[in-house]
Amino acid sequence: MNLNEQLAEELKTAMKAQDVTRRDTLRLVRAAIKNVEVDVQHALNDEEVLDVIRREAKRRRESIEEFRRGNRLDLVEK
């Protein structure tokens, strides 16, 4: 099972468990992967999927830092 299939299974599990935070996070990651696949016009391998996940995680960390600087603790917690 490749990483993309594993993410799809994890999404199903999160949906069944009604874990909203995990479900939404997995949906965001899968959407980012799909966008890259459309851009490069081929299915991503596991290493490329990991690159997308790393990039998205970095974006979130940077956003959290910006929210802290702007005293938006409600958005930091989210």
Rosetta blueprint (number, residue, H / E / L):
1 M L
2 N L
3 L H
4 N H
5 E H
6 Q H
7 L H
8 A H
9 E H
10 E H
11 L H
12 K H
13 T H
14 A H
15 M H
16 K H
17 A L
18 Q L
19 D L
20 V H
21 T H
22 R H
23 R H
24 D H
25 T H
26 L H
27 R H
28 L H
29 V H
30 R H
31 A H
32 A H
33 I H
34 K H
35 N H
36 V H
37 E H
38 V H
39 D H
40 V H
41 Q L
42 H L
43 A L
44 L L
45 N L
46 D H
47 E H
48 E H
49 V H
50 L H
51 D H
52 V H
53 I H
54 R H
55 R H
56 E H
57 A H
58 K H
59 R H
60 R H
61 R H
62 E H
63 S H
64 I H
65 E H
66 E H
67 F H
68 R H
69 R H
70 G L
71 N L
72 R L
73 L H
74 D H
75 L H
76 V H
77 E H
78 K L
